[in-house]
């Protein structure tokens, strides 16, 4: 594990213009009050270690997503709890369309697939993401394909005219 972090630190050091985002998560066992703080703490710990390996602090952003996106929705085994307590890394590259919009929330995968088809007919790129909140599973529809924050905000303004729900920049 530490070798992977050291390798990431070396890659960042060799590529000073690249930026990553570390996203911390917590297990379903953590209370809602503690889950976000623990998720942020996990991401922050990895950031500190990367900086110790020589990475520039300006290359590393962090955020916590609490326990809303577990790998395992049932933590029956210890390894499932550990896997839900994780930090994911994503490269921030405008060419990869990092800005996304949170659209509808639905409660079945069939509904989610139907919403994706609806957005595709409108020529809007979308996908769904299974999440859990307060023990309840749902599917979040995400609109993507925006390379800048300004482009995303313009899309939100334009799309709001044709929908009856709120469109929110995805964290």
DSSP file (Angstrom, degrees, kcal/mol; ACC not computed):
  #  RESIDUE AA STRUCTURE BP1 BP2  ACC     N-H-->O    O-->H-N    N-H-->O    O-->H-N    TCO  KAPPA ALPHA  PHI   PSI    X-CA   Y-CA   Z-CA
    1    1 A X     >        0   0    0      0, 0.0     4,-1.8     0, 0.0     3,-0.3   0.000 360.0 360.0 360.0 -51.0    0.0    0.0    0.0
    2    2 A X  H  >  +     0   0    0      1,-0.2     4,-2.7     2,-0.2     5,-0.2   0.848 360.0  58.7 -63.4 -32.3    2.7    2.5    1.0
    3    3 A X  H  > S+     0   0    0      2,-0.2     4,-2.5     1,-0.2    -1,-0.2   0.895 104.2  51.3 -62.4 -39.4    4.6    1.6   -2.2
    4    4 A X  H  > S+     0   0    0     -3,-0.3     4,-2.3     2,-0.2    -1,-0.2   0.908 111.3  47.2 -63.6 -41.5    1.6    2.7   -4.3
    5    5 A X  H  X S+     0   0    0     -4,-1.8     4,-2.6     2,-0.2    -2,-0.2   0.906 111.6  50.6 -67.6 -40.6    1.4    6.0   -2.4
    6    6 A X  H  X S+     0   0    0     -4,-2.7     4,-2.3     2,-0.2    -2,-0.2   0.910 110.4  50.0 -62.3 -41.1    5.2    6.5   -2.9
    7    7 A X  H  X S+     0   0    0     -4,-2.5     4,-2.4     2,-0.2    -2,-0.2   0.906 110.2  49.9 -62.9 -41.7    4.8    5.8   -6.6
    8    8 A X  H  X S+     0   0    0     -4,-2.3     4,-2.5     2,-0.2    -2,-0.2   0.916 109.7  51.6 -63.2 -42.3    2.0    8.3   -6.9
    9    9 A X  H  X S+     0   0    0     -4,-2.6     4,-2.3     1,-0.2    -2,-0.2   0.907 110.2  49.0 -59.1 -42.4    4.1   10.9   -5.1
   10   10 A X  H  X S+     0   0    0     -4,-2.3     4,-2.1     2,-0.2    -2,-0.2   0.900 110.1  51.3 -64.5 -41.1    7.0   10.2   -7.5
   11   11 A X  H  X S+     0   0    0     -4,-2.4     4,-1.0     2,-0.2    -2,-0.2   0.914 111.1  47.9 -62.5 -43.2    4.6   10.6  -10.5
   12   12 A X  H  < S+     0   0    0     -4,-2.5     3,-0.5     1,-0.2     6,-0.2   0.907 110.2  52.3 -64.0 -40.6    3.3   13.9   -9.2
   13   13 A X  H  < S+     0   0    0     -4,-2.3     3,-0.4     1,-0.2    -1,-0.2   0.883 111.4  46.4 -62.6 -38.7    6.8   15.1   -8.6
   14   14 A X  H  < S+     0   0    0     -4,-2.1     2,-0.3     1,-0.2    -1,-0.2   0.654 117.9  44.9 -77.2 -15.6    7.7   14.3  -12.2
   15   15 A X    ><  +     0   0    0     -4,-1.0     3,-2.0    -3,-0.5    -1,-0.2  -0.634  66.3 171.5-128.0  72.1    4.5   15.9  -13.5
   16   16 A X  T 3  S+     0   0    0     -3,-0.4    -1,-0.1    -2,-0.3    -3,-0.1   0.610  75.6  57.1 -64.7 -12.1    4.2   19.2  -11.6
   17   17 A X  T 3  S+     0   0    0      2,-0.0    -1,-0.3    42,-0.0     2,-0.2   0.543  87.4  96.8 -93.6  -6.6    1.3   20.5  -13.8
   18   18 A X    <   -     0   0    0     -3,-2.0     2,-0.4    -6,-0.2    75,-0.1  -0.566  57.4-159.6 -85.6 147.3   -0.9   17.5  -13.0
   19   19 A X  E     -A   92   0A   0     73,-0.6    73,-3.1    -2,-0.2     2,-0.3  -0.974   5.0-167.6-127.9 139.0   -3.5   17.6  -10.3
   20   20 A X  E     -Ab  91  60A   0     39,-3.1    41,-2.6    -2,-0.4     2,-0.4  -0.849  12.2-144.1-120.2 161.6   -5.2   14.8   -8.4
   21   21 A X  E     -Ab  90  61A   0     69,-2.6    69,-2.1    -2,-0.3     2,-0.6  -0.996   9.3-153.4-123.9 127.0   -8.2   14.6   -6.1
   22   22 A X  E     -Ab  89  62A   0     39,-3.2    41,-1.9    -2,-0.4     2,-0.6  -0.890  10.8-162.7 -99.9 125.0   -8.3   12.3   -3.2
   23   23 A X  E     -Ab  88  63A   0     65,-3.0    65,-2.6    -2,-0.6     2,-0.3  -0.935   5.4-154.3-115.2 115.4  -11.8   11.2   -2.2
   24   24 A X  E     -Ab  87  64A   0     39,-2.7    41,-3.0    -2,-0.6     2,-0.3  -0.642  11.5-174.0 -91.8 145.5  -12.2    9.7    1.3
   25   25 A X        -     0   0    0     61,-2.5     2,-0.3    -2,-0.3    42,-0.2  -0.899   8.6-151.3-131.1 160.4  -15.0    7.3    2.2
   26   26 A X        -     0   0    0     40,-2.6    43,-0.1    -2,-0.3     2,-0.1  -0.823  26.0 -99.1-126.4 168.7  -16.2    5.7    5.5
   27   27 A X    >   -     0   0    0     -2,-0.3     3,-0.8     1,-0.1    54,-0.1  -0.333  31.8-110.7 -83.3 169.6  -17.9    2.5    6.3
   28   28 A X  T 3  S+     0   0    0      1,-0.2    -1,-0.1    -2,-0.1     4,-0.1   0.643 112.5  70.7 -72.9 -14.2  -21.6    2.1    7.0
   29   29 A X  T 3  S+     0   0    0     52,-0.1    -1,-0.2     2,-0.1     2,-0.2   0.753  79.3  89.9 -75.1 -24.0  -20.7    1.4   10.6
   30   30 A X  S <  S-     0   0    0     -3,-0.8    -4,-0.1     1,-0.1    37,-0.1  -0.519  87.3-111.8 -74.8 139.8  -19.7    5.0   11.3
   31   31 A X    >>  -     0   0    0     -2,-0.2     4,-2.5     1,-0.1     3,-0.6  -0.292  26.6-110.5 -67.1 156.5  -22.5    7.2   12.4
   32   32 A X  H 3> S+     0   0    0      1,-0.2     4,-0.7     2,-0.2    -1,-0.1   0.830 119.0  56.9 -57.4 -32.8  -23.7    9.9   10.0
   33   33 A X  H 34 S+     0   0    0      1,-0.2     4,-0.4     2,-0.1    -1,-0.2   0.872 118.0  31.3 -66.5 -36.6  -22.2   12.5   12.4
   34   34 A X  H <> S+     0   0    0     -3,-0.6     4,-2.7     2,-0.1     5,-0.3   0.697 100.2  81.6 -93.7 -22.2  -18.7   10.9   12.2
   35   35 A X  H  X S+     0   0    0     -4,-2.5     4,-2.2     1,-0.2    31,-0.2   0.879  94.5  43.4 -59.3 -45.5  -18.7    9.5    8.7
   36   36 A X  H  X S+     0   0    0     -4,-0.7     4,-2.6     2,-0.2    30,-0.2   0.928 114.5  50.0 -67.4 -44.2  -17.8   12.7    6.8
   37   37 A X  H  > S+     0   0    0     -4,-0.4     4,-2.2     1,-0.2    -2,-0.2   0.909 112.9  47.2 -60.6 -42.1  -15.1   13.7    9.3
   38   38 A X  H  X S+     0   0    0     -4,-2.7     4,-2.2     2,-0.2    -1,-0.2   0.889 110.9  51.6 -67.2 -38.9  -13.6   10.2    9.1
   39   39 A X  H  X S+     0   0    0     -4,-2.2     4,-2.0    -5,-0.3    -2,-0.2   0.929 112.2  45.9 -63.1 -45.2  -13.7   10.3    5.3
   40   40 A X  H  X S+     0   0    0     -4,-2.6     4,-2.7     1,-0.2    -2,-0.2   0.887 110.3  54.4 -64.2 -39.0  -12.0   13.7    5.1
   41   41 A X  H  X S+     0   0    0     -4,-2.2     4,-2.2    -5,-0.2    -2,-0.2   0.902 107.0  51.0 -62.3 -41.6   -9.4   12.5    7.7
   42   42 A X  H  X S+     0   0    0     -4,-2.2     4,-1.7     2,-0.2    -2,-0.2   0.942 113.1  44.4 -60.5 -48.5   -8.6    9.5    5.5
   43   43 A X  H  X S+     0   0    0     -4,-2.0     4,-2.2     1,-0.2    -2,-0.2   0.900 112.8  52.2 -64.1 -40.6   -8.1   11.6    2.4
   44   44 A X  H  X S+     0   0    0     -4,-2.7     4,-2.5     1,-0.2    -1,-0.2   0.868 105.8  54.5 -64.1 -37.6   -6.1   14.2    4.4
   45   45 A X  H  X S+     0   0    0     -4,-2.2     4,-1.9     2,-0.2    -1,-0.2   0.911 109.7  46.6 -63.5 -42.7   -3.7   11.5    5.8
   46   46 A X  H  X S+     0   0    0     -4,-1.7     4,-2.5     2,-0.2    -2,-0.2   0.907 111.0  53.1 -66.2 -40.7   -2.9   10.3    2.2
   47   47 A X  H  X S+     0   0    0     -4,-2.2     4,-2.3     1,-0.2    -2,-0.2   0.933 108.3  49.9 -58.8 -46.7   -2.4   13.9    1.1
   48   48 A X  H  X S+     0   0    0     -4,-2.5     4,-2.0     1,-0.2    -1,-0.2   0.900 110.9  49.4 -60.0 -41.3    0.1   14.5    4.0
   49   49 A X  H  X S+     0   0    0     -4,-1.9     4,-1.4     2,-0.2    -1,-0.2   0.909 109.5  51.4 -66.0 -41.4    2.0   11.3    3.1
   50   50 A X  H  <>S+     0   0    0     -4,-2.5     5,-2.2     1,-0.2     4,-0.3   0.898 109.5  50.5 -61.7 -39.8    2.2   12.3   -0.6
   51   51 A X  H ><5S+     0   0    0     -4,-2.3     3,-1.4     1,-0.2    -1,-0.2   0.886 106.3  55.5 -65.1 -38.4    3.6   15.7    0.4
   52   52 A X  H 3<5S+     0   0    0     -4,-2.0    -1,-0.2     1,-0.3    -2,-0.2   0.808 103.4  56.0 -63.2 -28.7    6.2   14.0    2.6
   53   53 A X  T 3<5S-     0   0    0     -4,-1.4    -1,-0.3    -3,-0.2    -2,-0.2   0.520 132.1 -91.8 -82.3  -3.8    7.3   12.1   -0.5
   54   54 A X  T < 5S+     0   0    0     -3,-1.4    -3,-0.2     1,-0.3    -2,-0.1   0.428  76.4 144.0 112.8   0.3    7.9   15.3   -2.3
   55   55 A X      < -     0   0    0     -5,-2.2     2,-0.4    -6,-0.1    -1,-0.3  -0.442  56.7-109.2 -70.9 146.5    4.6   16.1   -4.1
   56   56 A X    >   -     0   0    0      1,-0.1     3,-2.3   -47,-0.1     4,-0.3  -0.616  18.7-136.1 -75.2 128.4    3.6   19.7   -4.3
   57   57 A X  G >  S+     0   0    0     -2,-0.4     3,-1.4     1,-0.3    -1,-0.1   0.799 103.3  64.6 -55.9 -28.9    0.6   20.4   -2.0
   58   58 A X  G 3  S+     0   0    0      1,-0.3    -1,-0.3   -39,-0.0    -2,-0.0   0.625  94.3  61.0 -70.9 -11.6   -1.0   22.5   -4.8
   59   59 A X  G <  S+     0   0    0     -3,-2.3   -39,-3.1   -40,-0.1     2,-0.5   0.518  96.1  71.6 -87.8  -5.7   -1.3   19.3   -6.9
   60   60 A X  E <   +b   20   0A   0     -3,-1.4     2,-0.3    -4,-0.3   -39,-0.2  -0.940  54.7 179.7-125.6 117.8   -3.5   17.5   -4.4
   61   61 A X  E     -b   21   0A   0    -41,-2.6   -39,-3.2    -2,-0.5     2,-0.3  -0.819  12.6-160.4-105.9 151.3   -7.2   18.3   -3.6
   62   62 A X  E     +b   22   0A   0     -2,-0.3     2,-0.3   -41,-0.2   -39,-0.2  -0.943  15.6 164.3-130.5 156.0   -9.2   16.4   -1.1
   63   63 A X  E     -b   23   0A   0    -41,-1.9   -39,-2.7    -2,-0.3     2,-0.4  -0.966  25.4-132.5-158.7 160.0  -12.9   15.8   -0.3
   64   64 A X  E     -b   24   0A   0     -2,-0.3   -39,-0.2   -41,-0.2   -24,-0.1  -0.947  12.0-174.5-118.8 138.7  -14.9   13.4    1.7
   65   65 A X    >   -     0   0    0    -41,-3.0     3,-1.8    -2,-0.4     4,-0.3   0.091  30.1-146.7-116.9  21.2  -18.0   11.6    0.6
   66   66 A X  T 3   -     0   0    0    -42,-0.3   -40,-2.6   -30,-0.2    -1,-0.3  -0.201  57.5 -43.0  56.1-134.2  -18.9   10.0    3.9
   67   67 A X  T 3  S+     0   0    0    -42,-0.2     3,-0.5     1,-0.1    -1,-0.2  -0.031 102.5 110.6-120.2  30.5  -20.5    6.5    3.4
   68   68 A X  S <  S+     0   0    0     -3,-1.8    64,-2.9     1,-0.2     2,-0.2   0.656  80.0  43.9 -82.4 -14.2  -22.9    7.3    0.5
   69   69 A X  S    S+     0   0    0     -4,-0.3    -1,-0.2    62,-0.2    62,-0.1  -0.509  76.3 174.3-128.2  65.5  -21.0    5.2   -2.1
   70   70 A X        -     0   0    0     -3,-0.5     3,-0.2    -2,-0.2    14,-0.1  -0.404  32.6-146.1 -72.6 147.6  -20.0    1.9   -0.4
   71   71 A X  S    S+     0   0    0      1,-0.3     2,-0.6     9,-0.2    -1,-0.2   0.886  99.1  37.2 -70.8 -41.1  -18.4   -0.8   -2.4
   72   72 A X        -     0   0    0      8,-0.3    -1,-0.3     1,-0.1    12,-0.1  -0.947  68.1-166.6-114.7 112.8  -20.3   -3.3   -0.2
   73   73 A X  S    S+     0   0    0     -2,-0.6     2,-0.5    -3,-0.2    -1,-0.1   0.689  84.7  48.9 -72.9 -16.5  -23.8   -2.2    0.8
   74   74 A X  S    S-     0   0    0     -4,-0.0     2,-1.2     3,-0.0     3,-0.3  -0.983  72.0-159.8-121.9 119.6  -23.9   -5.0    3.4
   75   75 A X        +     0   0    0     -2,-0.5     6,-0.1     1,-0.2    -2,-0.0  -0.557  39.2 140.6 -98.2  70.0  -20.9   -5.1    5.7
   76   76 A X        +     0   0    0     -2,-1.2     2,-0.3     4,-0.0    -1,-0.2   0.732  64.4  48.9 -81.6 -23.7  -21.3   -8.7    6.9
   77   77 A X  S >> S-     0   0    0     -3,-0.3     4,-1.4     1,-0.1     3,-0.7  -0.858  85.2-121.4-118.4 152.1  -17.6   -9.5    6.8
   78   78 A X  H 3> S+     0   0    0     -2,-0.3     4,-2.3     1,-0.2     3,-0.2   0.888 112.0  57.6 -59.0 -41.3  -14.7   -7.4    8.2
   79   79 A X  H 3> S+     0   0    0      1,-0.2     4,-2.4     2,-0.2    -1,-0.2   0.824 102.2  56.4 -61.8 -30.2  -13.0   -7.1    4.7
   80   80 A X  H <> S+     0   0    0     -3,-0.7     4,-1.6     2,-0.2    -8,-0.3   0.907 107.5  47.6 -67.7 -40.9  -16.2   -5.4    3.4
   81   81 A X  H  X S+     0   0    0     -4,-1.4     4,-1.2    -3,-0.2    -2,-0.2   0.927 112.8  49.1 -62.7 -45.3  -16.1   -2.8    6.2
   82   82 A X  H  < S+     0   0    0     -4,-2.3     3,-0.3     1,-0.2    -2,-0.2   0.897 109.0  52.1 -62.9 -41.3  -12.4   -2.2    5.4
   83   83 A X  H  < S+     0   0    0     -4,-2.4    -1,-0.2     1,-0.2    -2,-0.2   0.825 106.8  53.2 -67.0 -30.4  -13.0   -1.9    1.7
   84   84 A X  H  < S+     0   0    0     -4,-1.6     2,-1.3     1,-0.2    -1,-0.2   0.774  97.4  70.9 -73.9 -25.0  -15.7    0.7    2.3
   85   85 A X  S  < S+     0   0    0     -4,-1.2     2,-0.3    -3,-0.3   -59,-0.2  -0.751  83.0 124.4 -88.8  90.8  -13.2    2.7    4.4
   86   86 A X        -     0   0    0     -2,-1.3   -61,-2.5   -61,-0.1     2,-0.4  -0.869  58.1-131.0-144.3 170.6  -11.0    3.8    1.5
   87   87 A X  E     -A   24   0A   0     -2,-0.3     2,-0.3   -63,-0.2   -63,-0.2  -0.996  23.1-161.5-128.3 125.9   -9.5    6.7   -0.4
   88   88 A X  E     -A   23   0A   0    -65,-2.6   -65,-3.0    -2,-0.4     2,-0.4  -0.784   6.2-147.1-104.1 151.4   -9.9    6.9   -4.2
   89   89 A X  E     +A   22   0A   0     -2,-0.3     2,-0.4   -67,-0.2   -67,-0.2  -0.957  15.8 179.1-119.1 134.9   -7.7    9.0   -6.4
   90   90 A X  E     -A   21   0A   0    -69,-2.1   -69,-2.6    -2,-0.4     2,-0.3  -0.999  27.9-122.6-134.9 142.2   -8.8   10.6   -9.6
   91   91 A X  E     -A   20   0A   0     -2,-0.4     2,-0.8   -71,-0.2   -71,-0.2  -0.631  19.6-139.3 -79.7 134.2   -6.8   12.8  -12.0
   92   92 A X  E     +A   19   0A   0    -73,-3.1   -73,-0.6    -2,-0.3     2,-0.4  -0.859  40.1 152.2 -96.2 108.9   -8.2   16.3  -12.6
   93   93 A X    >   -     0   0    0     -2,-0.8     3,-2.9     1,-0.1     5,-0.2  -0.945  42.2-147.2-142.1 113.6   -7.8   16.9  -16.3
   94   94 A X  G >  S+     0   0    0     -2,-0.4     3,-1.6     1,-0.3     5,-0.1   0.796 100.6  64.0 -53.2 -28.8  -10.1   19.3  -18.2
   95   95 A X  G 3  S+     0   0    0      1,-0.3    -1,-0.3     2,-0.1    52,-0.1   0.707  99.0  55.5 -67.6 -17.2   -9.7   17.1  -21.2
   96   96 A X  G <  S-     0   0    0     -3,-2.9    -1,-0.3    51,-0.1    -2,-0.2   0.299 114.2-116.5 -97.7   8.8  -11.4   14.3  -19.3
   97   97 A X    <   +     0   0    0     -3,-1.6    48,-0.5    -4,-0.2    49,-0.3   0.976  42.1 177.6  58.7  64.7  -14.5   16.4  -18.5
   98   98 A X        +     0   0    0     -5,-0.2     2,-0.5    49,-0.2    49,-0.2   0.631  50.4  89.6 -76.7 -12.0  -14.2   16.5  -14.7
   99   99 A X  E     +C  146   0B   0     47,-2.1    47,-1.2    -5,-0.1    46,-0.5  -0.741  55.1 174.1 -94.3 131.0  -17.3   18.6  -14.1
  100  100 A X  E     -     0   0B   0     -2,-0.5    70,-2.7    70,-0.4     2,-0.4  -0.876  23.4-135.9-133.1 161.3  -20.6   16.8  -13.5
  101  101 A X  E     -CD 143 169B   0     42,-2.7    42,-3.0    -2,-0.3     2,-0.6  -0.971  14.6-135.3-123.2 131.7  -24.1   17.7  -12.6
  102  102 A X  E     +CD 142 168B   0     66,-4.2    66,-2.2    -2,-0.4    40,-0.2  -0.762  36.0 164.6 -84.9 123.5  -26.3   15.8  -10.2
  103  103 A X  E     +     0   0B   0     38,-3.1    63,-0.1    -2,-0.6    -1,-0.1   0.239  43.3   0.1-109.8-128.1  -29.8   15.4  -11.6
  104  104 A X  E     -     0   0B   0     36,-0.1    37,-2.9    61,-0.1     2,-0.5  -0.155  53.0-144.9 -66.3 156.9  -32.6   13.0  -10.6
  105  105 A X  E     +C  140   0B   0     35,-0.2     2,-0.3    -3,-0.1    35,-0.2  -0.996  25.7 175.8-118.3 123.9  -32.6   10.6   -7.7
  106  106 A X  E     -C  139   0B   0     33,-2.6    33,-3.4    -2,-0.5     3,-0.0  -0.803  29.6-137.5-126.7 169.3  -34.5    7.3   -8.4
  107  107 A X  S    S+     0   0    0     -2,-0.3     2,-0.3    31,-0.2    30,-0.1   0.430  77.7  51.1-115.0   0.3  -34.9    4.2   -6.3
  108  108 A X  S  > S-     0   0    0     31,-0.1     4,-2.0     1,-0.1     5,-0.1  -0.968  73.4-127.2-133.7 155.7  -34.6    1.3   -8.8
  109  109 A X  H  > S+     0   0    0     -2,-0.3     4,-2.6     1,-0.2     5,-0.2   0.850 111.7  57.9 -67.0 -33.0  -32.0    0.4  -11.4
  110  110 A X  H  > S+     0   0    0      2,-0.2     4,-2.0     1,-0.2    -1,-0.2   0.916 106.5  47.8 -62.4 -43.5  -34.8    0.1  -14.0
  111  111 A X  H  > S+     0   0    0      2,-0.2     4,-2.3     1,-0.2    -1,-0.2   0.906 110.5  53.3 -62.0 -40.8  -35.8    3.7  -13.3
  112  112 A X  H  X S+     0   0    0     -4,-2.0     4,-2.3     1,-0.2    -2,-0.2   0.924 108.2  48.8 -61.8 -45.1  -32.2    4.8  -13.5
  113  113 A X  H  X S+     0   0    0     -4,-2.6     4,-2.1     1,-0.2    -1,-0.2   0.890 110.1  52.3 -61.4 -39.1  -31.8    3.1  -16.9
  114  114 A X  H  X S+     0   0    0     -4,-2.0     4,-1.9     1,-0.2    -1,-0.2   0.900 109.0  49.7 -63.1 -41.5  -35.0    4.9  -18.1
  115  115 A X  H  X S+     0   0    0     -4,-2.3     4,-2.4     2,-0.2    -2,-0.2   0.893 107.9  53.8 -65.5 -39.9  -33.6    8.3  -17.0
  116  116 A X  H  X S+     0   0    0     -4,-2.3     4,-2.5     1,-0.2    -1,-0.2   0.921 108.6  49.3 -60.7 -43.8  -30.3    7.6  -18.8
  117  117 A X  H  X S+     0   0    0     -4,-2.1     4,-1.9     1,-0.2    -1,-0.2   0.898 109.1  53.2 -61.3 -40.1  -32.3    6.9  -22.0
  118  118 A X  H  X S+     0   0    0     -4,-1.9     4,-1.0     1,-0.2    -2,-0.2   0.924 111.3  45.0 -61.2 -45.0  -34.3   10.1  -21.5
  119  119 A X  H  <>S+     0   0    0     -4,-2.4     5,-2.4     1,-0.2     3,-0.4   0.885 109.5  55.4 -67.9 -38.4  -31.1   12.2  -21.2
  120  120 A X  H ><5S+     0   0    0     -4,-2.5     3,-1.6     1,-0.2    -1,-0.2   0.871 102.8  56.0 -63.1 -35.4  -29.5   10.5  -24.2
  121  121 A X  H 3<5S+     0   0    0     -4,-1.9    -1,-0.2     1,-0.3    -2,-0.2   0.817 106.2  51.4 -64.4 -29.1  -32.5   11.5  -26.3
  122  122 A X  T 3<5S-     0   0    0     -4,-1.0    -1,-0.3    -3,-0.4    -2,-0.2   0.361 121.2-113.0 -86.2   4.9  -31.8   15.1  -25.3
  123  123 A X  T < 5S+     0   0    0     -3,-1.6     2,-0.5     1,-0.2    -3,-0.2   0.828  73.8 135.9  66.1  33.8  -28.1   14.6  -26.4
  124  124 A X      < -     0   0    0     -5,-2.4    -1,-0.2    -8,-0.1     2,-0.2  -0.961  55.4-127.8-113.4 126.2  -26.9   14.9  -22.8
  125  125 A X        +     0   0    0     -2,-0.5    19,-2.2    19,-0.5     2,-0.3  -0.527  43.1 159.7 -73.1 135.8  -24.3   12.4  -21.6
  126  126 A X  E     +E  143   0B   0     17,-0.3     2,-0.3    -2,-0.2    17,-0.2  -0.971  22.8 179.8-152.3 162.8  -25.3   10.7  -18.4
  127  127 A X  E     -E  142   0B   0     15,-2.1    15,-3.3    -2,-0.3     2,-0.3  -0.943  25.9-117.9-153.0 171.0  -24.7    7.7  -16.1
  128  128 A X  E     -E  141   0B   0     -2,-0.3     2,-0.4    13,-0.2    13,-0.2  -0.896  15.8-159.3-119.1 154.0  -26.1    6.5  -12.8
  129  129 A X  E     -E  140   0B   0     11,-2.2    11,-2.8    -2,-0.3     2,-0.3  -0.989  17.4-132.7-132.4 120.7  -24.3    5.9   -9.6
  130  130 A X  E     +E  139   0B   0     -2,-0.4     2,-0.3     9,-0.2     9,-0.2  -0.594  36.5 171.5 -75.8 132.1  -25.7    3.6   -6.8
  131  131 A X  E     -E  138   0B   0      7,-2.9     7,-2.6    -2,-0.3     2,-0.4  -0.885  25.4-140.5-136.1 165.3  -25.5    5.3   -3.4
  132  132 A X  E     +E  137   0B   0    -64,-2.9     2,-0.4    -2,-0.3     5,-0.2  -0.997  16.8 177.2-131.4 135.0  -26.7    4.8    0.1
  133  133 A X  E >  S-E  136   0B   0      3,-2.6     3,-2.2    -2,-0.4   -65,-0.1  -0.983  74.6 -12.2-139.3 126.7  -28.0    7.4    2.5
  134  134 A X  T 3  S-     0   0    0     -2,-0.4     3,-0.1     1,-0.3    -1,-0.1   0.856 129.5 -54.5  51.9  39.0  -29.2    6.6    6.0
  135  135 A X  T 3  S+     0   0    0      1,-0.2     2,-0.5  -107,-0.0    -1,-0.3   0.431 114.8 116.3  80.1  -1.5  -29.3    2.9    5.1
  136  136 A X  E <   - E   0 133B   0     -3,-2.2    -3,-2.6     0, 0.0     2,-0.3  -0.876  57.9-138.8-106.5 131.8  -31.4    3.4    2.0
  137  137 A X  E     + E   0 132B   0     -2,-0.5     2,-0.3    -5,-0.2    -5,-0.2  -0.624  30.0 160.8 -86.9 142.7  -30.1    2.7   -1.4
  138  138 A X  E     - E   0 131B   0     -7,-2.6    -7,-2.9    -2,-0.3     2,-0.5  -0.945  36.1-117.8-150.3 171.7  -30.9    5.0   -4.4
  139  139 A X  E     -CE 106 130B   0    -33,-3.4   -33,-2.6    -2,-0.3     2,-0.5  -0.970  21.9-154.0-119.7 119.8  -29.5    5.7   -7.9
  140  140 A X  E     -CE 105 129B   0    -11,-2.8   -11,-2.2    -2,-0.5     2,-0.5  -0.815  11.6-139.7 -94.5 127.0  -28.2    9.2   -8.6
  141  141 A X  E     - E   0 128B   0    -37,-2.9   -38,-3.1    -2,-0.5     2,-0.4  -0.759  20.8-164.3 -86.1 128.2  -28.3   10.3  -12.2
  142  142 A X  E     -CE 102 127B   0    -15,-3.3   -15,-2.1    -2,-0.5     2,-0.4  -0.956   9.4-153.6-118.7 129.8  -25.2   12.2  -13.2
  143  143 A X  E     +CE 101 126B   0    -42,-3.0   -42,-2.7    -2,-0.4   -17,-0.3  -0.860  26.4 172.6 -99.0 134.7  -24.8   14.4  -16.3
  144  144 A X  E     +     0   0B   0    -19,-2.2   -19,-0.5    -2,-0.4   -44,-0.1  -0.796  35.5  93.5-137.1 176.4  -21.3   14.7  -17.6
  145  145 A X  E     +     0   0B   0    -48,-0.5     2,-0.6   -46,-0.5   -48,-0.1   0.640  52.3 131.1 111.2  23.3  -19.2   16.1  -20.4
  146  146 A X  E     -C   99   0B   0    -47,-1.2   -47,-2.1   -49,-0.3    -1,-0.3  -0.930  33.6-173.3-114.0 118.4  -18.2   19.5  -19.0
  147  147 A X  S    S+     0   0    0     -2,-0.6     2,-0.3   -50,-0.2   -49,-0.2   0.677  71.4  35.8 -86.5 -17.2  -14.5   20.5  -19.2
  148  148 A X  S  > S-     0   0    0      1,-0.1     4,-2.0   -49,-0.1     5,-0.1  -0.927  77.2-121.9-132.4 159.9  -14.8   23.7  -17.2
  149  149 A X  H  > S+     0   0    0     -2,-0.3     4,-2.6     1,-0.2     5,-0.2   0.880 115.3  54.2 -65.0 -37.2  -16.9   24.9  -14.3
  150  150 A X  H  > S+     0   0    0      2,-0.2     4,-2.3     1,-0.2    -1,-0.2   0.910 106.9  50.4 -63.8 -42.5  -18.3   27.7  -16.4
  151  151 A X  H  > S+     0   0    0      2,-0.2     4,-1.9     1,-0.2    -1,-0.2   0.899 111.4  49.1 -61.6 -40.8  -19.4   25.2  -19.1
  152  152 A X  H  X S+     0   0    0     -4,-2.0     4,-2.4     2,-0.2    -2,-0.2   0.930 110.4  50.1 -64.0 -45.7  -21.1   23.2  -16.4
  153  153 A X  H  X S+     0   0    0     -4,-2.6     4,-2.3     1,-0.2    -2,-0.2   0.878 109.5  51.3 -62.8 -37.9  -22.9   26.3  -14.9
  154  154 A X  H  X S+     0   0    0     -4,-2.3     4,-2.3     2,-0.2    -1,-0.2   0.901 109.6  50.4 -64.1 -40.5  -24.1   27.3  -18.4
  155  155 A X  H  X S+     0   0    0     -4,-1.9     4,-3.1     2,-0.2     5,-0.3   0.910 108.8  52.0 -64.2 -41.8  -25.5   23.8  -18.9
  156  156 A X  H  X S+     0   0    0     -4,-2.4     4,-2.2     1,-0.2    -2,-0.2   0.940 110.7  47.9 -59.2 -47.6  -27.3   23.9  -15.5
  157  157 A X  H  X S+     0   0    0     -4,-2.3     4,-0.5     1,-0.2    -1,-0.2   0.908 116.0  44.0 -60.3 -42.9  -28.9   27.3  -16.5
  158  158 A X  H >< S+     0   0    0     -4,-2.3     3,-0.8     1,-0.2     4,-0.2   0.920 115.6  46.0 -69.6 -44.4  -30.0   26.0  -19.8
  159  159 A X  H >< S+     0   0    0     -4,-3.1     3,-2.0     1,-0.2     4,-0.5   0.799  97.9  71.2 -71.6 -28.7  -31.3   22.6  -18.6
  160  160 A X  H >< S+     0   0    0     -4,-2.2     3,-0.7     1,-0.3    -1,-0.2   0.786  88.9  64.7 -59.1 -26.4  -33.2   24.1  -15.6
  161  161 A X  T << S+     0   0    0     -3,-0.8    -1,-0.3    -4,-0.5    -2,-0.2   0.735 107.8  39.8 -68.2 -21.7  -35.7   25.5  -18.1
  162  162 A X  T <  S+     0   0    0     -3,-2.0     2,-0.3    -4,-0.2    -1,-0.2   0.355 107.8  65.0-113.5   6.5  -36.8   22.0  -19.2
  163  163 A X    <   -     0   0    0     -3,-0.7     4,-0.1    -4,-0.5     0, 0.0  -0.899  62.6-144.6-128.1 158.5  -36.9   20.0  -15.9
  164  164 A X  S    S+     0   0    0     -2,-0.3     2,-0.3     2,-0.1    -4,-0.1  -0.075  78.8  67.4-112.5  33.8  -38.9   20.2  -12.7
  165  165 A X  S    S-     0   0    0     -5,-0.1     2,-0.3   -61,-0.0    -2,-0.1  -0.930  90.2 -88.0-142.6 166.3  -36.1   19.3  -10.3
  166  166 A X        -     0   0    0     -2,-0.3     2,-0.5   -63,-0.1    -2,-0.1  -0.548  28.1-149.8 -81.6 139.9  -32.9   20.9   -9.1
  167  167 A X        -     0   0    0     -2,-0.3     2,-0.4   -11,-0.1   -64,-0.2  -0.945  20.7-172.3-106.6 127.1  -29.7   20.4  -10.9
  168  168 A X  E     -D  102   0B   0    -66,-2.2   -66,-4.2    -2,-0.5     2,-0.1  -0.955  30.7-107.0-126.5 135.5  -26.7   20.6   -8.6
  169  169 A X  E     -D  101   0B   0     -2,-0.4     2,-0.3   -68,-0.2   -68,-0.3  -0.404  44.6-117.1 -56.7 133.4  -22.9   20.6   -9.4
  170  170 A X              0   0    0    -70,-2.7   -70,-0.4   -27,-0.2    -1,-0.1  -0.569 360.0 360.0 -77.0 133.9  -21.6   17.2   -8.4
  171  171 A X              0   0    0     -2,-0.3    -1,-0.1   -72,-0.1    -2,-0.1   0.479 360.0 360.0 -70.1 360.0  -19.0   17.3   -5.5
